[in-house]
Amino acid sequence: MFIALSTFTIANDMAAEVREAFKNRPHMVDNEAGFLKLEVMYPQENENEIWLMTYWTDEESYKVWFANHYKDSHHGIPKGLKLVPGSTKVRYLEHVCG
């Protein structure tokens, strides 16, 4: 299993709006080849930091989605959202067990 972990920090107190947007997301990625699930969370010590974990059967499926549909998946971003500069990070993980 391949996991892409994306993190970012909201700069302008719109964390509640961002969380709501994820709850009401259009589920565009759900039927993509190799997609398993999406989890959205934030650390208790910083509600403005958002973590997105997408789970895939393999890295190639993620790469195909990213190359073809990544931009489309961001249409639901709340208007006026500002991020802390340099806070956006993507890490790739291999699942060992669980």
DAVEN-V815235 format. One record per helix or strand. SS is the DSSP state (h for helix, s for strand). FROM is the first residue (numbers start at 1). TO is the last residue. If there is no record, write none. Layout:
SS	FROM	TO
SS	FROM	TO
This chain:
s	2	10
h	15	23
h	28	31
s	35	41
s	49	56
h	59	69
h	72	74
s	83	83
s	89	94
